[in-house]
Amino acid sequence: SQLEKLRKDPRVKSIEQDYIISLGKPSGTPGGGGNGGTDPAQETPWGITRVGGGADGSGKTAWIIDSGIDSDHNDINVDVTRSRSYVTKGKYSIEDGNGHGTHVAGTVAALDNNIGVIGVAPGATIVALRVLDNRGSGQFSWTIAALDYIAANASNGDAVNMSLGPQSRYTDSAVDDATINVAARGIKVAIAAGNSSDDAAFYSPARANHINIYTVASMTSSDAWSSFSNWGSPVDVIAPGSSVKSTYKDGGYATLSGTSMASPHVCGLLLLGNVTTDGFVSRTGNSDSYPIAHN
């Protein structure tokens, strides 16, 4: 009865059933450092070097739609004031109880400060928009709310990272439209292609298409295709996603794999300027070829 009432309301454009996003178990293990321990000496992860990152990102802003962020991590500059949580279960917090969002943020902008790792655009400001709970799951409606917040508050020159999506085929025009709405405002968006070894055209928001949207597949350190990566016409570029070291929850560091790790490399590049290419990677056993993202 509620559905039928909404359908008859002339103010309602469309109605879709909400859907659960789940990151699943990350591929990799947490490392050490942070929270009372001794921070490890700084190193430059292979992916940062491969995309030509490491240039000063001070004054730039990246909006990370993910599992939140470790706001007091010694290696990340977090704007807590503008950060928001859209997770409706449990205590309100932008803090990252999963680790995924903090890992993504470090790849974008980990500080050049002699400890831990360095990001693609070190020193850029991170705004955490928490849409995934401690288990790494959340509703598409939470992501839409975060995108609407960005559309209202971000500035031209900012970049957005969305390392999330369904584990099996599912498309949602509402989240796609909200993503395109952000891109149409001149804000560039990097999106993980997905880890289902499938065509990204069947996954939202990876399938969203706009000149300011970059859907990102994953490659290895030997410029080879990552076996888990989605592919297809929505994919714009490929970036390092296998065995990527970055920041992690509780002040730590971790090496993880996934298109979730590839996308923030591109987000960092978008903060530094236009994404160029430095070679191509062909999908294993296929003639499809994708340009390698580079500064």
Phi, psi and chi 1 to 4 in degrees:
 res  aa     phi    psi   chi1   chi2   chi3   chi4
   1 SER       -  -36.6   61.6      -      -      -
   2 GLN   -66.0  -40.5  -68.9  174.6  -29.8      -
   3 LEU   -62.1  -46.3  177.2   60.9      -      -
   4 GLU   -64.2  -36.1  -71.4  -53.8  -45.8      -
   5 LYS   -64.5  -42.5 -175.4  176.2 -179.8 -179.9
   6 LEU   -65.1  -39.6  -76.0  170.1      -      -
   7 ARG   -61.6  -29.1  -77.8  175.2  171.4  160.1
   8 LYS   -88.6   -5.8  -65.0  175.0 -178.0  177.6
   9 ASP   -81.5  117.0 -170.0  -31.4      -      -
  10 PRO   -65.3  -15.0   24.0  -34.7      -      -
  11 ARG   -80.6  -13.5  -63.3  169.5  -60.9  175.1
  12 VAL   -93.0  120.8  175.8      -      -      -
  13 LYS   -77.1  -48.2 -179.9  179.8  178.2 -179.4
  14 SER  -158.6  163.6   61.9      -      -      -
  15 ILE  -133.8  131.2  -57.6  168.4      -      -
  16 GLU  -134.7  149.9  -68.8 -172.6   79.2      -
  17 GLN   -71.6  135.7 -175.4  173.5  -13.3      -
  18 ASP   -67.4  157.7 -150.4   -9.8      -      -
  19 TYR  -140.4  145.2 -171.5   80.6      -      -
  20 ILE   -89.7  128.5  -61.6  -65.9      -      -
  21 ILE   -93.0  140.1  -57.3  167.7      -      -
  22 SER  -138.9  125.5  179.5      -      -      -
  23 LEU   -71.9  -26.3  -66.8  174.5      -      -
  24 GLY    72.6 -172.1      -      -      -      -
  25 LYS   -80.4  126.7 -174.0  176.6 -179.5 -179.7
  26 PRO   -66.7  150.7   25.8  -33.8      -      -
  27 SER   -88.7  104.7  174.4      -      -      -
  28 GLY   141.2  179.1      -      -      -      -
  29 THR  -135.4  148.8   54.9      -      -      -
  30 PRO   -64.4  151.5  -21.8   33.5      -      -
  31 GLY  -108.2 -165.3      -      -      -      -
  32 GLY  -101.2 -175.6      -      -      -      -
  33 GLY   105.1  152.6      -      -      -      -
  34 GLY    89.3  169.0      -      -      -      -
  35 ASN    47.8   64.1  -81.7   11.7      -      -
  36 GLY    92.6  -18.5      -      -      -      -
  37 GLY   -88.2 -175.4      -      -      -      -
  38 THR   -91.2  123.6  -58.3      -      -      -
  39 ASP   -66.7  136.8  -73.2  -52.0      -      -
  40 PRO   -69.6  156.4   26.2  -34.8      -      -
  41 ALA   -63.0  148.9      -      -      -      -
  42 GLN   -67.3  139.5 -177.7  169.4  -74.6      -
  43 GLU  -134.6  160.6   61.4 -178.8  -73.5      -
  44 THR  -105.0  109.2  -58.1      -      -      -
  45 PRO   -57.3  150.9  -25.2   36.0      -      -
  46 TRP   -58.2  -34.7   74.7  -91.7      -      -
  47 GLY   -65.6  -35.9      -      -      -      -
  48 ILE   -63.5  -43.8  -52.9  -56.9      -      -
  49 THR   -64.4  -42.3  -58.6      -      -      -
  50 ARG   -63.8  -35.2 -174.5   64.9 -173.0   85.0
  51 VAL   -93.0    2.1  -58.0      -      -      -
  52 GLY    74.1   32.7      -      -      -      -
  53 GLY   -87.0 -173.5      -      -      -      -
  54 GLY   105.5   -3.7      -      -      -      -
  55 ALA   -74.7  150.1      -      -      -      -
  56 ASP   -57.8  125.4 -175.4   17.6      -      -
  57 GLY  -105.3   10.4      -      -      -      -
  58 SER   -55.5  136.4  -60.3      -      -      -
  59 GLY    89.6   -8.6      -      -      -      -
  60 LYS   -97.1  157.5  -53.7  -69.0 -173.6  178.6
  61 THR  -130.5  130.2  -60.9      -      -      -
  62 ALA  -115.9  130.3      -      -      -      -
  63 TRP   -99.9  116.5  -56.6   72.8      -      -
  64 ILE  -106.7  107.3  -52.1  -61.9      -      -
  65 ILE   -90.6  106.8  -57.6  177.0      -      -
  66 ASP  -166.2 -144.8 -145.9  -71.9      -      -
  67 SER   -92.9   19.3   62.1      -      -      -
  68 GLY    92.5 -164.3      -      -      -      -
  69 ILE  -154.8  149.6 -164.1  164.5      -      -
  70 ASP   -74.9   95.6  179.9   -2.8      -      -
  71 SER   -67.7  -19.5   64.9      -      -      -
  72 ASP  -109.6   21.8   57.5   -0.6      -      -
  73 HIS   -62.9  134.9 -160.9  -67.3      -      -
  74 ASN   -67.6  -11.6  -68.3  -25.1      -      -
  75 ASP  -111.9    8.4 -140.2   -1.3      -      -
  76 ILE  -135.9  140.0  -50.0  173.6      -      -
  77 ASN   -98.5  103.1  177.1   24.9      -      -
  78 VAL  -106.2  130.8 -175.5      -      -      -
  79 ASP   -91.2   92.8 -176.9  -14.9      -      -
  80 VAL   -67.3  -33.9  175.1      -      -      -
  81 THR   -60.4  -42.3  -58.7      -      -      -
  82 ARG   -88.3  -11.4  -73.9 -170.1  -71.7  171.6
  83 SER   -69.6  152.3  -64.1      -      -      -
  84 ARG  -143.0  155.5  -63.4  -74.3 -174.1  -86.6
  85 SER  -118.5  133.9  176.7      -      -      -
  86 TYR  -112.8    6.2  -62.9   92.9      -      -
  87 VAL   -74.8  121.2  176.0      -      -      -
  88 THR   -91.0   -5.3   59.0      -      -      -
  89 LYS  -101.9  134.9  -57.3  171.0 -175.7  176.5
  90 GLY    81.8 -170.9      -      -      -      -
  91 LYS   -70.7  137.3 -177.0  179.4  178.7 -179.0
  92 TYR   -63.2  126.6  176.4   90.1      -      -
  93 SER  -166.5  144.7  176.7      -      -      -
  94 ILE   -90.2   -4.3   66.3  163.9      -      -
  95 GLU   -67.3  143.1  -63.1  -59.9  -34.8      -
  96 ASP   -89.0  106.9 -176.2    7.3      -      -
  97 GLY   -93.1    0.1      -      -      -      -
  98 ASN  -106.8  -41.8  179.4  -85.6      -      -
  99 GLY   107.8  -24.6      -      -      -      -
 100 HIS   -61.7  -49.4 -170.1  -88.4      -      -
 101 GLY   -64.3  -38.4      -      -      -      -
 102 THR   -66.8  -37.4  -57.3      -      -      -
 103 HIS   -63.9  -46.1 -165.1  -81.2      -      -
 104 VAL   -59.3  -46.8  164.2      -      -      -
 105 ALA   -61.6  -38.3      -      -      -      -
 106 GLY   -65.1  -38.5      -      -      -      -
 107 THR   -63.9  -37.2  -64.6      -      -      -
 108 VAL   -68.0  -47.7  174.7      -      -      -
 109 ALA  -148.6   23.7      -      -      -      -
 110 ALA   -53.9  140.4      -      -      -      -
 111 LEU   -67.9  149.1  -61.0  169.9      -      -
 112 ASP   -91.4   81.6 -173.1    0.0      -      -
 113 ASN  -135.2   20.7   58.7   -5.8      -      -
 114 ASN    74.5    4.9  -61.3  -43.0      -      -
 115 ILE  -128.4  153.1   65.3  168.0      -      -
 116 GLY    65.6 -113.7      -      -      -      -
 117 VAL  -131.7  172.1  -65.5      -      -      -
 118 ILE  -121.4  143.5 -175.7  172.5      -      -
 119 GLY   -94.0  178.5      -      -      -      -
 120 VAL   -64.9  -40.6  175.4      -      -      -
 121 ALA  -125.8   70.5      -      -      -      -
 122 PRO   -58.2  134.5   19.4  -31.7      -      -
 123 GLY    93.3   -8.1      -      -      -      -
 124 ALA   -62.2  150.2      -      -      -      -
 125 THR   -80.1  134.7  -62.2      -      -      -
 126 ILE  -106.0  127.9  -62.6  -64.9      -      -
 127 VAL  -108.4  119.8  179.7      -      -      -
 128 ALA   -91.4  124.4      -      -      -      -
 129 LEU  -118.0  102.2  -59.4  178.7      -      -
 130 ARG   -84.5  115.4 -176.4  170.3  176.9 -111.8
 131 VAL  -125.4    0.7  -60.1      -      -      -
 132 LEU  -123.6  136.9  -57.5  172.5      -      -
 133 ASP   -82.1 -171.7   61.1   21.8      -      -
 134 ASN   -63.0  -23.0  -67.8   -5.7      -      -
 135 ARG   -85.4   -6.8  -62.0  172.3  -61.2  172.1
 136 GLY    84.8   23.6      -      -      -      -
 137 SER  -122.9  154.4   64.1      -      -      -
 138 GLY  -170.0  175.2      -      -      -      -
 139 GLN  -100.1  147.3  -63.1  171.6 -154.7      -
 140 PHE   -57.2  -34.1  -99.5  142.4      -      -
 141 SER   -62.0  -30.7   56.7      -      -      -
 142 TRP   -67.2  -41.0  -59.4  -10.5      -      -
 143 THR   -64.9  -40.3  -62.6      -      -      -
 144 ILE   -61.7  -42.5  -67.9  168.2      -      -
 145 ALA   -61.3  -40.4      -      -      -      -
 146 ALA   -65.2  -42.0      -      -      -      -
 147 LEU   -64.1  -40.1  -73.2  163.1      -      -
 148 ASP   -64.2  -36.8  -71.4  -12.7      -      -
 149 TYR   -64.0  -42.4  175.3   72.4      -      -
 150 ILE   -63.3  -45.3  -67.6  171.1      -      -
 151 ALA   -57.3  -33.8      -      -      -      -
 152 ALA   -85.2  -20.8      -      -      -      -
 153 ASN  -125.0  -17.5  -67.1  -79.5      -      -
 154 ALA   -79.7  164.7      -      -      -      -
 155 SER  -117.8  156.1  -58.8      -      -      -
 156 ASN   -58.0  131.6 -165.7  -66.6      -      -
 157 GLY   103.9  -17.9      -      -      -      -
 158 ASP   -73.8  163.8  -68.3   -3.9      -      -
 159 ALA  -133.8  154.1      -      -      -      -
 160 VAL  -121.8  141.8  178.1      -      -      -
 161 ASN  -120.6  133.0 -168.6   80.9      -      -
 162 MET  -128.2   90.3  -59.8  173.7   68.6      -
 163 SER   -96.1   66.2  -73.0      -      -      -
 164 LEU  -156.0  165.2   47.3   74.5      -      -
 165 GLY   159.3  176.0      -      -      -      -
 166 PRO   -74.1  152.4   28.1  -34.8      -      -
 167 GLN   -80.5  -24.5  -70.7 -174.0  -45.5      -
 168 SER  -124.1  168.1   56.7      -      -      -
 169 ARG   -53.7  123.0  -68.7 -174.8  176.0 -170.7
 170 TYR  -163.7  128.6 -170.4   84.7      -      -
 171 THR  -118.9  147.5   58.0      -      -      -
 172 ASP  -142.8  108.3 -173.7  -65.1      -      -
 173 SER   -65.0  -27.6   61.3      -      -      -
 174 ALA   -66.7  -44.9      -      -      -      -
 175 VAL   -72.1  -34.6   73.3      -      -      -
 176 ASP   -62.4  -45.3  -67.3  -20.1      -      -
 177 ASP   -64.7  -39.5  -71.0  -12.6      -      -
 178 ALA   -65.2  -36.6      -      -      -      -
 179 THR   -66.2  -45.5  -55.5      -      -      -
 180 ILE   -65.2  -34.4  -67.2  168.5      -      -
 181 ASN   -61.1  -40.3  179.7   49.7      -      -
 182 VAL   -64.8  -46.9  168.8      -      -      -
 183 ALA   -62.0  -35.8      -      -      -      -
 184 ALA   -67.0  -15.7      -      -      -      -
 185 ARG   -90.7    8.7  -65.1  171.4 -176.2  -96.9
 186 GLY    87.7   11.2      -      -      -      -
 187 ILE  -100.7  124.1  -57.6  158.5      -      -
 188 LYS   -84.6  141.9  -64.5 -178.2  178.1  179.8
 189 VAL  -126.1  127.9 -175.5      -      -      -
 190 ALA  -104.3  132.6      -      -      -      -
 191 ILE  -130.2  133.5  -53.7  176.2      -      -
 192 ALA   -66.8  135.2      -      -      -      -
 193 ALA   -69.4  -27.1      -      -      -      -
 194 GLY   112.9  157.8      -      -      -      -
 195 ASN  -115.0   33.0  -56.3  -33.5      -      -
 196 SER  -105.4   10.5  -57.8      -      -      -
 197 SER    48.8   50.0  -57.4      -      -      -
 198 ASP  -142.9  174.5 -163.9    4.4      -      -
 199 ASP   -74.8  121.6 -170.3  -24.6      -      -
 200 ALA   -64.6  -13.6      -      -      -      -
 201 ALA   -64.0  -16.4      -      -      -      -
 202 PHE   -99.3   14.0  -63.1  104.2      -      -
 203 TYR  -132.7  131.1  -63.3   78.0      -      -
 204 SER  -102.6  143.2  -66.9      -      -      -
 205 PRO   -90.6    8.7   34.3  -36.8      -      -
 206 ALA   -56.9  -29.9      -      -      -      -
 207 ARG   -80.0  -11.5   70.2  169.0 -174.9  160.0
 208 ALA   -58.9  137.7      -      -      -      -
 209 ASN  -126.9  126.2 -174.8   42.3      -      -
 210 HIS  -165.0  156.1 -171.7  -83.8      -      -
 211 ILE   -59.6  -25.3 -168.4  171.3      -      -
 212 ASN   -99.2    9.8  -71.8  -31.2      -      -
 213 ILE  -109.7  131.0  -66.0  176.1      -      -
 214 TYR  -121.3  106.7  -64.2   75.8      -      -
 215 THR   -88.4  129.6  -62.3      -      -      -
 216 VAL  -118.8  123.9 -171.5      -      -      -
 217 ALA   -89.6  175.4      -      -      -      -
 218 SER  -118.0  142.5  173.4      -      -      -
 219 MET  -128.3  165.0   59.4 -176.6  -87.5      -
 220 THR   -96.3  175.4   71.8      -      -      -
 221 SER   -69.1  -12.8   59.0      -      -      -
 222 SER  -100.9   21.0   59.1      -      -      -
 223 ASP    59.8   35.5  -74.6    7.6      -      -
 224 ALA  -110.1  162.4      -      -      -      -
 225 TRP   -69.3  133.3 -176.5  -96.8      -      -
 226 SER   -78.0  124.5  -62.8      -      -      -
 227 SER   -59.2  -27.9   60.8      -      -      -
 228 PHE   -81.7  -14.3   51.2   75.9      -      -
 229 SER   -71.0  139.5 -178.9      -      -      -
 230 ASN   -71.0  164.4  -79.8    1.3      -      -
 231 TRP  -145.9 -171.0   38.7  -91.7      -      -
 232 GLY   112.4 -178.3      -      -      -      -
 233 SER   -61.5  -28.8   59.6      -      -      -
 234 PRO   -68.7  -20.2  -21.7   34.5      -      -
 235 VAL   -73.0  126.0  174.4      -      -      -
 236 ASP   -98.0  -39.8  -60.9  -71.4      -      -
 237 VAL  -146.2  168.7  -68.2      -      -      -
 238 ILE  -123.8  148.2 -167.6  166.2      -      -
 239 ALA  -148.6  166.1      -      -      -      -
 240 PRO   -58.8  124.2  -27.8   38.1      -      -
 241 GLY  -138.6   -8.0      -      -      -      -
 242 SER  -100.2  127.7  -68.9      -      -      -
 243 SER    54.3   61.1  -61.0      -      -      -
 244 VAL  -102.2  125.0  172.2      -      -      -
 245 LYS   -93.2  136.9 -172.6  170.8 -175.4  178.9
 246 SER  -160.2 -176.7 -174.8      -      -      -
 247 THR   -66.6  161.9   48.8      -      -      -
 248 TYR  -148.7  170.4 -159.1   65.0      -      -
 249 LYS   -61.1  162.7   65.4  177.3 -178.1  175.9
 250 ASP    59.3   32.6  -59.5  -33.6      -      -
 251 GLY    74.0   12.0      -      -      -      -
 252 GLY   -98.6 -166.8      -      -      -      -
 253 TYR  -138.2  154.4  -63.4   86.8      -      -
 254 ALA  -152.5  155.1      -      -      -      -
 255 THR  -111.2  115.9  -61.4      -      -      -
 256 LEU  -128.6  164.2  -56.2  176.9      -      -
 257 SER  -131.3  147.4  -63.5      -      -      -
 258 GLY   151.8  163.5      -      -      -      -
 259 THR   -65.0  -18.9   56.7      -      -      -
 260 SER   -59.4  -29.8  -75.1      -      -      -
 261 MET   -85.8  -25.7  -73.8   63.3 -110.7      -
 262 ALA   -74.6  -43.9      -      -      -      -
 263 SER   -55.7  -45.4 -179.9      -      -      -
 264 PRO   -65.4  -22.7   19.0  -31.2      -      -
 265 HIS   -60.4  -42.4  -75.6   87.9      -      -
 266 VAL   -71.8  -38.0  174.8      -      -      -
 267 CYS   -57.0  -44.2 -179.8      -      -      -
 268 GLY   -62.4  -41.8      -      -      -      -
 269 LEU   -62.9  -36.3  -68.2  177.2      -      -
 270 LEU   -64.6  -30.6  -67.0  172.5      -      -
 271 LEU   -69.3  -34.4  -68.2  178.1      -      -
 272 LEU   -81.7  -19.9  -61.7  178.1      -      -
 273 GLY   150.0 -150.7      -      -      -      -
 274 ASN   -78.6  147.4  -66.8  -37.3      -      -
 275 VAL   -85.5  124.7  176.4      -      -      -
 276 THR  -106.2 -167.9   61.7      -      -      -
 277 THR  -127.7  155.4   60.5      -      -      -
 278 ASP  -143.4   66.7 -179.5   28.7      -      -
 279 GLY   101.4 -177.4      -      -      -      -
 280 PHE  -138.5  154.7  -67.4   83.1      -      -
 281 VAL  -124.4  129.0  173.7      -      -      -
 282 SER   -94.9  142.4  -65.0      -      -      -
 283 ARG   -68.2  136.2 -176.4  159.6   61.3   93.6
 284 THR   -53.9  125.5  -55.5      -      -      -
 285 GLY    72.1   17.2      -      -      -      -
 286 ASN  -145.1  155.3 -167.0  -79.0      -      -
 287 SER   -85.4   -7.4   60.7      -      -      -
 288 ASP   -56.1  137.7  -67.5   -7.8      -      -
 289 SER  -134.5  136.6 -174.7      -      -      -
 290 TYR  -126.0  137.4  -59.0   90.3      -      -
 291 PRO   -70.8  138.6   24.8  -33.3      -      -
 292 ILE   -79.5  125.6  -59.9  171.2      -      -
 293 ALA   -66.4  138.4      -      -      -      -
 294 HIS  -153.0  156.5 -158.2  -91.7      -      -
 295 ASN   -75.0      - -172.8   11.5      -      -
